[in-house]
Amino acid sequence: MKIFSTFALAVLLTTATAHAGTVYLDDALGQLWAGDPTTADYTLVGTSATAAGFGGFTDIDFVGSTLYGLDPSGNLYTINSSNGQIISEIGSTGVTNGSLVGLAGSPTGVLWAGGNNNVYKLNTTTGLATVVGTGGGGYTTEGDMDFDGSGNLWLTSTAPSGGSLFLINKATGVGTFIGQLADPNIPQVFTDVFGVAYDSDNAVLYGYDVSDDQFAINTANPSDSILDEATFNLVGGGTADPAGILGAAFIATPEPSTFVLIGSALLLLAAGLRHKTNRTV
């Protein structure tokens, strides 16, 4: 009984560590979508009338479990990821020229933003943006940025052409041009890449463009990126969103079965301990 309980407990707890991630997408109509990037099926979560009024969030991203969004005037918000509604308006970033169009939550819990040829760190209490380093390197933020599993910061740029991928130096803000995002097998060049999300469960950096293409970004050779699922499906909104995707954000979430497995493991452990106690009396 003791051997079986120990083995079963190990199996259950190992299984319980499995996670399934979710990508959230937002558009110009104030709609928030959520889905599994491995299937490319996204379901409408909800619509914010306020966000629709200002043309949608220019980008969204998570820091921990909190979803943040930027408006075209450079104001920072928190968003309810379960219904798409705005929870609070935090405040102005101070960058009000409309250039802030990218958000990225770092592995250390810092919210970054991209605008023109600079990157910023945002104060999530006040919204205030602080420029990082000197910037430059030929990039103009196209729509999004994100960190990969190694802590590298990637950004899509309209320069030297739409759909250009840059690696950002986190100390200086300087960008290094890596290449043009494209799939040579179609062939297709990806431009207007307004969404970037790193799937930490599967170690895949996804890109999303306004044509509703989801593709796996090859950071070593961007021109050899792979179109994934052809066109992603917005369930309830057709296979193409006429509003255009403006941002993407990934969060790793426990599978519902995780809690059941953990509970089962704890019960099994308790049963084993009782059995052991009874034998020693």
C-alpha positions as CSV (number, residue, x, y, z in Angstrom):
1,M,0.0,0.0,0.0
2,K,2.8,2.4,0.9
3,I,4.7,1.7,-2.4
4,F,1.6,2.1,-4.5
5,S,0.6,5.3,-2.7
6,T,4.0,6.9,-3.2
7,F,4.1,5.9,-6.9
8,A,0.5,7.1,-7.5
9,L,1.2,10.3,-5.7
10,A,4.3,11.0,-7.8
11,V,2.4,10.3,-11.0
12,L,-0.5,12.5,-10.0
13,L,1.6,15.4,-8.9
14,T,3.8,15.2,-12.1
15,T,0.6,15.2,-14.2
16,A,-0.7,18.1,-12.2
17,T,2.1,20.4,-13.2
18,A,0.9,20.4,-16.8
19,H,-0.4,23.8,-18.0
20,A,-2.5,25.0,-20.9
21,G,-1.8,28.5,-22.1
22,T,-4.2,31.1,-23.5
23,V,-3.6,33.9,-26.0
24,Y,-5.8,37.0,-25.8
25,L,-6.4,39.2,-28.8
26,D,-8.0,42.6,-29.0
27,D,-9.3,44.6,-31.9
28,A,-10.4,48.1,-33.0
29,L,-14.0,47.4,-32.0
30,G,-13.1,47.0,-28.3
31,Q,-13.5,43.2,-28.5
32,L,-11.4,40.8,-26.5
33,W,-10.9,37.2,-27.8
34,A,-9.3,34.3,-26.0
35,G,-8.1,30.9,-27.3
36,D,-5.5,28.2,-27.6
37,P,-2.7,29.1,-30.0
38,T,-2.1,25.5,-30.9
39,T,-5.5,25.2,-32.4
40,A,-5.9,28.9,-33.4
41,D,-9.5,29.0,-32.3
42,Y,-10.4,32.1,-30.4
43,T,-13.7,32.9,-28.7
44,L,-15.2,36.3,-28.0
45,V,-14.8,37.1,-24.3
46,G,-16.5,40.5,-24.3
47,T,-16.7,44.0,-25.7
48,S,-15.7,47.2,-23.9
49,A,-17.8,50.1,-25.1
50,T,-15.2,52.5,-23.8
51,A,-12.4,50.8,-25.7
52,A,-14.6,50.8,-28.8
53,G,-15.0,54.5,-28.4
54,F,-11.3,55.2,-28.6
55,G,-10.7,52.7,-31.4
56,G,-9.6,49.7,-29.3
57,F,-6.5,49.2,-27.2
58,T,-3.3,49.7,-29.2
59,D,-1.9,46.7,-27.4
60,I,-2.4,44.5,-24.4
61,D,-0.2,42.3,-22.2
62,F,0.0,40.6,-18.8
63,V,2.1,41.2,-15.8
64,G,1.4,38.3,-13.6
65,S,-2.3,37.7,-13.8
66,T,-3.2,41.4,-14.5
67,L,-4.1,42.3,-18.1
68,Y,-3.1,45.8,-19.1
69,G,-4.1,47.9,-22.2
70,L,-3.0,51.1,-23.8
71,D,-5.2,53.6,-25.6
72,P,-4.2,55.7,-28.6
73,S,-3.6,58.7,-26.3
74,G,-1.1,56.9,-24.2
75,N,-3.3,56.1,-21.2
76,L,-2.8,52.8,-19.3
77,Y,-5.7,50.6,-18.2
78,T,-6.3,47.3,-16.4
79,I,-8.7,44.9,-18.2
80,N,-10.9,42.1,-16.9
81,S,-9.8,39.1,-18.9
82,S,-13.0,37.2,-18.1
83,N,-15.4,39.8,-19.8
84,G,-13.2,42.3,-21.7
85,Q,-14.4,45.3,-19.6
86,I,-12.1,48.0,-18.3
87,I,-11.4,47.6,-14.6
88,S,-9.6,50.9,-14.1
89,E,-7.8,53.7,-15.9
90,I,-4.4,53.9,-14.2
91,G,-3.2,57.1,-15.7
92,S,-1.2,58.7,-18.6
93,T,2.1,57.4,-19.7
94,G,3.1,60.9,-20.6
95,V,3.7,59.7,-24.2
96,T,0.6,61.2,-25.8
97,N,1.6,61.4,-29.5
98,G,0.0,58.1,-30.3
99,S,3.3,56.3,-30.7
100,L,2.9,53.8,-27.9
101,V,1.6,50.7,-29.6
102,G,3.4,47.8,-28.0
103,L,3.3,46.2,-24.5
104,A,5.4,43.5,-23.0
105,G,5.3,42.0,-19.5
106,S,8.9,41.0,-18.5
107,P,9.7,37.7,-16.7
108,T,10.7,39.9,-13.7
109,G,7.2,41.6,-13.6
110,V,8.0,44.9,-15.3
111,L,5.6,46.3,-18.0
112,W,7.5,47.6,-21.0
113,A,6.1,49.6,-23.9
114,G,7.4,50.5,-27.4
115,G,6.9,53.7,-29.3
116,N,8.7,55.2,-32.3
117,N,12.4,54.3,-31.9
118,N,12.3,53.9,-28.1
119,V,11.3,51.4,-25.5
120,Y,9.9,52.4,-22.1
121,K,9.2,50.9,-18.7
122,L,5.8,51.7,-17.4
123,N,4.8,52.4,-13.7
124,T,1.8,50.1,-13.2
125,T,0.6,52.3,-10.3
126,T,0.7,55.7,-12.0
127,G,1.1,54.7,-15.7
128,L,4.1,57.0,-16.2
129,A,6.6,55.9,-18.9
130,T,10.4,56.1,-18.4
131,V,12.5,55.8,-21.5
132,V,15.1,53.1,-21.5
133,G,18.6,54.1,-22.7
134,T,19.1,56.1,-25.9
135,G,16.9,54.0,-28.2
136,G,17.5,54.0,-31.9
137,G,18.8,51.3,-34.3
138,G,16.4,52.0,-37.1
139,Y,13.2,50.6,-35.7
140,T,9.7,52.2,-35.4
141,T,7.4,50.1,-33.3
142,E,4.8,48.5,-35.6
143,G,2.4,47.2,-33.0
144,D,3.8,44.8,-30.5
145,M,6.7,43.4,-28.6
146,D,7.3,40.5,-26.2
147,F,9.9,38.6,-24.2
148,D,10.9,35.0,-25.0
149,G,11.8,32.2,-22.6
150,S,15.4,33.4,-22.5
151,G,14.4,37.0,-21.6
152,N,15.1,38.4,-25.1
153,L,12.9,41.3,-26.1
154,W,11.5,41.1,-29.6
155,L,9.7,44.0,-31.4
156,T,8.0,44.3,-34.8
157,S,8.8,47.4,-36.8
158,T,7.5,49.4,-39.8
159,A,11.1,50.1,-40.7
160,P,13.0,49.2,-42.8
161,S,9.7,47.7,-44.0
162,G,6.5,46.5,-42.4
163,G,6.8,43.2,-40.5
164,S,10.5,43.7,-39.6
165,L,11.8,41.9,-36.5
166,F,14.2,43.6,-34.1
167,L,16.0,42.4,-31.0
168,I,16.1,45.1,-28.4
169,N,18.9,45.7,-26.0
170,K,17.2,46.0,-22.7
171,A,19.9,48.3,-21.2
172,T,20.2,50.8,-24.0
173,G,16.9,50.5,-25.9
174,V,18.9,50.1,-29.2
175,G,17.4,47.7,-31.7
176,T,19.2,45.2,-34.0
177,F,17.4,44.3,-37.2
178,I,17.1,40.5,-37.5
179,G,15.0,40.2,-40.7
180,Q,11.7,40.4,-42.5
181,L,8.9,38.2,-41.2
182,A,7.8,35.9,-44.0
183,D,6.9,32.3,-44.9
184,P,8.8,31.2,-48.0
185,N,6.7,28.1,-48.5
186,I,3.6,30.1,-49.5
187,P,5.3,32.5,-50.3
188,Q,4.0,35.4,-48.1
189,V,5.5,38.4,-46.3
190,F,3.9,39.3,-43.0
191,T,3.2,43.0,-42.6
192,D,1.2,45.0,-40.2
193,V,2.2,42.6,-37.4
194,F,0.3,44.2,-34.6
195,G,0.3,41.2,-32.2
196,V,3.2,39.2,-30.7
197,A,2.8,36.7,-27.9
198,Y,5.2,34.2,-26.5
199,D,3.7,30.8,-25.7
200,S,5.9,29.8,-22.7
201,D,4.2,26.3,-22.6
202,N,5.5,25.4,-26.0
203,A,8.3,27.8,-26.4
204,V,6.8,29.5,-29.5
205,L,6.8,33.2,-30.3
206,Y,3.6,33.8,-32.3
207,G,2.9,36.8,-34.6
208,Y,-0.5,38.1,-35.6
209,D,-1.2,40.4,-38.4
210,V,-4.3,42.4,-39.5
211,S,-5.1,39.8,-42.2
212,D,-5.8,37.4,-39.3
213,D,-2.7,35.3,-39.9
214,Q,-1.2,33.5,-37.0
215,F,2.4,32.4,-37.5
216,A,5.3,30.9,-35.5
217,I,8.2,33.4,-35.6
218,N,11.6,32.0,-36.4
219,T,13.8,34.5,-34.4
220,A,17.0,33.1,-35.9
221,N,15.7,33.5,-39.4
222,P,12.5,35.6,-39.5
223,S,12.1,35.1,-43.3
224,D,11.6,31.4,-42.6
225,S,8.7,31.8,-40.2
226,I,5.8,29.3,-40.5
227,L,2.2,30.2,-41.1
228,D,0.2,28.4,-38.4
229,E,-3.3,27.1,-39.0
230,A,-3.5,29.3,-42.2
231,T,-6.0,31.8,-40.8
232,F,-7.0,31.8,-37.2
233,N,-10.6,31.3,-36.4
234,L,-12.5,33.9,-34.4
235,V,-15.4,31.8,-33.2
236,G,-18.6,33.7,-33.4
237,G,-16.9,36.4,-35.6
238,G,-16.1,34.4,-38.7
239,T,-12.6,33.5,-39.9
240,A,-11.6,37.1,-40.4
241,D,-12.0,40.0,-38.1
242,P,-12.9,43.1,-40.1
243,A,-11.8,45.3,-37.2
244,G,-8.2,44.0,-37.4
245,I,-6.2,42.6,-34.5
246,L,-4.3,45.3,-32.6
247,G,-2.6,43.3,-29.8
248,A,-1.9,39.9,-28.4
249,A,-1.0,38.6,-24.9
250,F,-0.3,35.1,-23.5
251,I,-0.9,33.8,-20.0
252,A,-0.1,30.3,-18.8
253,T,-3.1,29.0,-16.9
254,P,-3.6,25.8,-14.9
255,E,-5.8,23.2,-16.6
256,P,-9.1,22.6,-14.7
257,S,-8.0,19.0,-14.1
258,T,-4.9,20.2,-12.2
259,F,-6.8,21.0,-9.1
260,V,-8.7,17.7,-9.3
261,L,-5.4,15.9,-9.6
262,I,-3.8,17.7,-6.7
263,G,-6.9,17.0,-4.6
264,S,-6.7,13.3,-5.5
265,A,-3.0,13.2,-4.7
266,L,-3.5,14.8,-1.3
267,L,-6.4,12.4,-0.5
268,L,-4.2,9.5,-1.5
269,L,-1.4,10.7,0.6
270,A,-3.7,11.1,3.6
271,A,-5.0,7.6,3.1
272,G,-1.5,6.2,3.0
273,L,-0.6,8.1,6.2
274,R,-3.7,6.7,8.0
275,H,-2.8,3.2,6.9
276,K,0.7,3.6,8.2
277,T,-0.6,5.1,11.5
278,N,-3.0,2.2,12.0
279,R,-0.3,-0.4,11.5
280,T,1.9,1.2,14.2
281,V,-0.8,1.3,16.9
